[in-house]
Amino acid sequence: MVKYAVDKYGGDSEKVFVTGSSSGAMMTQVMAGAYPDVFKAASAYSGVPDGCFFVQGATATQDPPGWNNACANGQTTKTAQQWGDATRGYFPGYNGTRPRMLIWHGTADNTLRYPNYQESLKQWSNVLGLTTSKTASNTPQSGYTQTIYGDGDSNTAKLVGYSGQGVGHTVPVHESADIAFFGI
């Protein structure tokens, strides 16, 4: 659908981004993983790693349908390689550039628990081939810790995480940080 819109309406394929909060953040990570040839960057607020919520054999009769307690509660842990392999498995053989990722999560999230933040960072650092990180406190505001993976700053790095101390579900959207990260 996105490719169709870009082609039919003259969009700029280099400026296709995805963002969302909560369930939208889950889908943001899935879309960035499944369509690396479409999306250039993503910003996920209070979500879970790509593929975490999938439950083999889930049915619509569950209450709520498809809910995965282990994932939501931050109990689904994998190695960075396992998370990365799951993402790469959507598009075997894809050798192009993967989307840049911006991950936001609050330490007091009682819906999609805080361990999901670290699992997401493990996943995307593996997918993007990043092994080093640096942190800065009180960035972009008091109580937040910024983690930048690889080279660059918060606007140019391939992977940036923001942990909000005492922030619940969902982290308030930081539009100016997203826009700067997207380069628009």
C-alpha positions as a Markdown table, in Angstrom:
| # | Residue | x | y | z |
|---|---|---|---|---|
| 1 | Met | 0.0 | 0.0 | 0.0 |
| 2 | Val | 2.8 | 2.4 | 0.9 |
| 3 | Lys | 4.7 | 1.6 | -2.3 |
| 4 | Tyr | 1.5 | 2.1 | -4.3 |
| 5 | Ala | 0.9 | 5.5 | -2.7 |
| 6 | Val | 4.5 | 6.6 | -3.3 |
| 7 | Asp | 4.3 | 5.5 | -7.0 |
| 8 | Lys | 0.8 | 6.7 | -7.7 |
| 9 | Tyr | 0.9 | 10.1 | -5.9 |
| 10 | Gly | 4.6 | 11.0 | -6.4 |
| 11 | Gly | 5.8 | 10.5 | -2.8 |
| 12 | Asp | 9.4 | 10.6 | -1.8 |
| 13 | Ser | 10.4 | 7.0 | -1.1 |
| 14 | Glu | 13.3 | 8.3 | 1.0 |
| 15 | Lys | 10.9 | 9.9 | 3.4 |
| 16 | Val | 8.6 | 7.0 | 4.5 |
| 17 | Phe | 8.5 | 6.6 | 8.2 |
| 18 | Val | 6.4 | 4.7 | 10.7 |
| 19 | Thr | 5.5 | 5.6 | 14.3 |
| 20 | Gly | 3.1 | 4.4 | 17.0 |
| 21 | Ser | 2.4 | 4.1 | 20.7 |
| 22 | Ser | 1.5 | 0.9 | 22.6 |
| 23 | Ser | -0.1 | -1.5 | 20.1 |
| 24 | Gly | 1.0 | 1.0 | 17.4 |
| 25 | Ala | 4.5 | 0.7 | 18.7 |
| 26 | Met | 4.3 | -3.1 | 18.4 |
| 27 | Met | 3.2 | -2.7 | 14.8 |
| 28 | Thr | 5.8 | 0.0 | 14.2 |
| 29 | Gln | 8.5 | -2.5 | 15.0 |
| 30 | Val | 6.9 | -5.3 | 13.0 |
| 31 | Met | 6.5 | -3.0 | 9.9 |
| 32 | Ala | 10.1 | -1.8 | 10.2 |
| 33 | Gly | 11.2 | -5.5 | 10.4 |
| 34 | Ala | 8.9 | -6.8 | 7.7 |
| 35 | Tyr | 9.3 | -4.0 | 5.2 |
| 36 | Pro | 12.9 | -2.7 | 5.4 |
| 37 | Asp | 12.7 | -1.8 | 1.7 |
| 38 | Val | 9.8 | 0.6 | 2.4 |
| 39 | Phe | 10.4 | 2.3 | 5.7 |
| 40 | Lys | 13.5 | 4.5 | 6.3 |
| 41 | Ala | 13.1 | 5.1 | 10.0 |
| 42 | Ala | 10.7 | 4.3 | 12.8 |
| 43 | Ser | 9.8 | 5.6 | 16.3 |
| 44 | Ala | 8.2 | 3.2 | 18.7 |
| 45 | Tyr | 6.6 | 4.5 | 22.0 |
| 46 | Ser | 6.0 | 1.9 | 24.8 |
| 47 | Gly | 6.0 | -1.2 | 22.7 |
| 48 | Val | 7.6 | -4.7 | 22.5 |
| 49 | Pro | 10.3 | -6.2 | 20.3 |
| 50 | Asp | 9.3 | -7.1 | 16.7 |
| 51 | Gly | 7.7 | -10.6 | 16.8 |
| 52 | Cys | 7.4 | -10.7 | 20.6 |
| 53 | Phe | 3.7 | -10.6 | 20.8 |
| 54 | Phe | 3.2 | -13.4 | 18.3 |
| 55 | Val | 1.6 | -16.5 | 19.9 |
| 56 | Gln | 1.6 | -19.7 | 17.8 |
| 57 | Gly | -2.0 | -21.0 | 17.7 |
| 58 | Ala | -3.6 | -17.8 | 19.2 |
| 59 | Thr | -7.3 | -17.6 | 18.5 |
| 60 | Ala | -9.9 | -14.9 | 18.5 |
| 61 | Thr | -11.6 | -16.6 | 21.4 |
| 62 | Gln | -8.9 | -15.6 | 23.8 |
| 63 | Asp | -9.7 | -12.6 | 26.0 |
| 64 | Pro | -8.4 | -10.3 | 24.8 |
| 65 | Pro | -7.8 | -12.0 | 21.4 |
| 66 | Gly | -4.1 | -12.8 | 20.8 |
| 67 | Trp | -2.9 | -11.3 | 24.1 |
| 68 | Asn | 0.5 | -12.6 | 25.1 |
| 69 | Asn | 1.1 | -12.2 | 28.9 |
| 70 | Ala | 4.7 | -13.3 | 28.8 |
| 71 | Cys | 5.6 | -10.7 | 26.2 |
| 72 | Ala | 3.5 | -7.9 | 27.8 |
| 73 | Asn | 5.0 | -8.6 | 31.2 |
| 74 | Gly | 8.6 | -8.5 | 29.8 |
| 75 | Gln | 9.2 | -12.2 | 30.4 |
| 76 | Thr | 10.0 | -13.0 | 26.8 |
| 77 | Thr | 13.8 | -12.8 | 26.6 |
| 78 | Lys | 16.1 | -13.8 | 23.8 |
| 79 | Thr | 19.6 | -13.2 | 22.7 |
| 80 | Ala | 20.3 | -10.3 | 20.4 |
| 81 | Gln | 21.0 | -12.8 | 17.7 |
| 82 | Gln | 17.7 | -14.6 | 18.2 |
| 83 | Trp | 15.7 | -11.4 | 18.1 |
| 84 | Gly | 17.7 | -10.3 | 15.0 |
| 85 | Asp | 17.2 | -13.6 | 13.2 |
| 86 | Ala | 13.4 | -13.3 | 13.8 |
| 87 | Thr | 13.3 | -9.9 | 12.2 |
| 88 | Arg | 15.6 | -10.9 | 9.3 |
| 89 | Gly | 13.4 | -14.0 | 8.8 |
| 90 | Tyr | 10.6 | -11.8 | 7.4 |
| 91 | Phe | 12.6 | -10.9 | 4.3 |
| 92 | Pro | 15.2 | -13.7 | 3.7 |
| 93 | Gly | 18.0 | -12.5 | 1.5 |
| 94 | Tyr | 17.3 | -8.8 | 1.9 |
| 95 | Asn | 20.7 | -7.0 | 1.8 |
| 96 | Gly | 19.6 | -3.4 | 1.6 |
| 97 | Thr | 19.6 | -0.7 | 4.3 |
| 98 | Arg | 17.4 | -1.4 | 7.4 |
| 99 | Pro | 15.3 | 1.3 | 8.9 |
| 100 | Arg | 16.8 | 3.5 | 11.7 |
| 101 | Met | 15.0 | 3.0 | 15.0 |
| 102 | Leu | 14.0 | 5.2 | 17.8 |
| 103 | Ile | 12.7 | 3.3 | 20.9 |
| 104 | Trp | 10.9 | 5.0 | 23.8 |
| 105 | His | 9.8 | 3.3 | 27.1 |
| 106 | Gly | 8.9 | 4.3 | 30.6 |
| 107 | Thr | 10.3 | 2.5 | 33.7 |
| 108 | Ala | 6.8 | 2.4 | 35.3 |
| 109 | Asp | 5.0 | 0.9 | 32.4 |
| 110 | Asn | 2.5 | -1.6 | 33.9 |
| 111 | Thr | 0.9 | -2.6 | 30.5 |
| 112 | Leu | 4.0 | -3.4 | 28.4 |
| 113 | Arg | 6.6 | -3.8 | 31.1 |
| 114 | Tyr | 10.0 | -2.1 | 31.0 |
| 115 | Pro | 12.1 | -5.2 | 30.2 |
| 116 | Asn | 10.7 | -4.9 | 26.7 |
| 117 | Tyr | 12.7 | -1.7 | 26.2 |
| 118 | Gln | 16.0 | -3.6 | 26.6 |
| 119 | Glu | 14.8 | -6.5 | 24.5 |
| 120 | Ser | 13.9 | -4.1 | 21.7 |
| 121 | Leu | 17.3 | -2.4 | 21.9 |
| 122 | Lys | 19.0 | -5.9 | 21.8 |
| 123 | Gln | 17.0 | -6.8 | 18.7 |
| 124 | Trp | 17.6 | -3.7 | 16.7 |
| 125 | Ser | 21.3 | -3.4 | 17.7 |
| 126 | Asn | 21.7 | -6.8 | 16.2 |
| 127 | Val | 19.6 | -6.1 | 13.1 |
| 128 | Leu | 21.5 | -2.9 | 12.5 |
| 129 | Gly | 24.9 | -4.5 | 13.3 |
| 130 | Leu | 25.7 | -2.2 | 16.2 |
| 131 | Thr | 27.8 | -3.3 | 19.1 |
| 132 | Thr | 28.7 | -0.1 | 21.1 |
| 133 | Ser | 26.5 | 2.4 | 22.9 |
| 134 | Lys | 26.8 | 5.5 | 24.9 |
| 135 | Thr | 24.4 | 7.1 | 27.3 |
| 136 | Ala | 23.4 | 10.6 | 28.5 |
| 137 | Ser | 21.3 | 11.5 | 31.4 |
| 138 | Asn | 18.4 | 14.0 | 31.4 |
| 139 | Thr | 18.1 | 13.9 | 27.6 |
| 140 | Pro | 15.8 | 15.0 | 25.9 |
| 141 | Gln | 14.4 | 16.2 | 29.3 |
| 142 | Ser | 14.8 | 15.6 | 33.0 |
| 143 | Gly | 14.3 | 12.0 | 34.0 |
| 144 | Tyr | 15.1 | 10.5 | 30.6 |
| 145 | Thr | 18.2 | 8.6 | 29.7 |
| 146 | Gln | 19.3 | 8.5 | 26.1 |
| 147 | Thr | 21.2 | 5.6 | 24.7 |
| 148 | Ile | 22.8 | 6.0 | 21.2 |
| 149 | Tyr | 24.1 | 2.9 | 19.5 |
| 150 | Gly | 27.0 | 3.1 | 17.0 |
| 151 | Asp | 28.1 | 6.4 | 15.5 |
| 152 | Gly | 26.3 | 9.7 | 15.2 |
| 153 | Asp | 24.1 | 11.8 | 17.5 |
| 154 | Ser | 20.4 | 11.5 | 18.4 |
| 155 | Asn | 19.4 | 12.7 | 14.9 |
| 156 | Thr | 21.8 | 10.7 | 12.8 |
| 157 | Ala | 22.5 | 7.4 | 14.7 |
| 158 | Lys | 20.9 | 4.2 | 13.4 |
| 159 | Leu | 19.5 | 3.3 | 16.8 |
| 160 | Val | 18.5 | 5.6 | 19.7 |
| 161 | Gly | 16.7 | 4.6 | 22.9 |
| 162 | Tyr | 15.0 | 6.8 | 25.5 |
| 163 | Ser | 14.2 | 5.5 | 28.9 |
| 164 | Gly | 11.8 | 7.6 | 31.0 |
| 165 | Gln | 12.3 | 7.3 | 34.8 |
| 166 | Gly | 8.9 | 6.9 | 36.5 |
| 167 | Val | 7.0 | 7.2 | 33.2 |
| 168 | Gly | 4.1 | 4.9 | 32.7 |
| 169 | His | 2.2 | 3.6 | 29.7 |
| 170 | Thr | 2.4 | 5.4 | 27.4 |
| 171 | Val | 5.4 | 7.7 | 27.1 |
| 172 | Pro | 4.3 | 11.1 | 25.9 |
| 173 | Val | 5.1 | 11.6 | 22.2 |
| 174 | His | 8.2 | 13.8 | 21.6 |
| 175 | Glu | 7.3 | 15.2 | 18.2 |
| 176 | Ser | 10.3 | 17.4 | 17.8 |
| 177 | Ala | 12.7 | 14.5 | 18.6 |
| 178 | Asp | 10.8 | 12.3 | 16.1 |
| 179 | Ile | 10.9 | 14.9 | 13.4 |
| 180 | Ala | 14.6 | 15.6 | 13.9 |
| 181 | Phe | 15.3 | 11.8 | 13.9 |
| 182 | Phe | 13.4 | 11.4 | 10.6 |
| 183 | Gly | 15.3 | 14.3 | 9.1 |
| 184 | Ile | 12.3 | 16.4 | 8.3 |
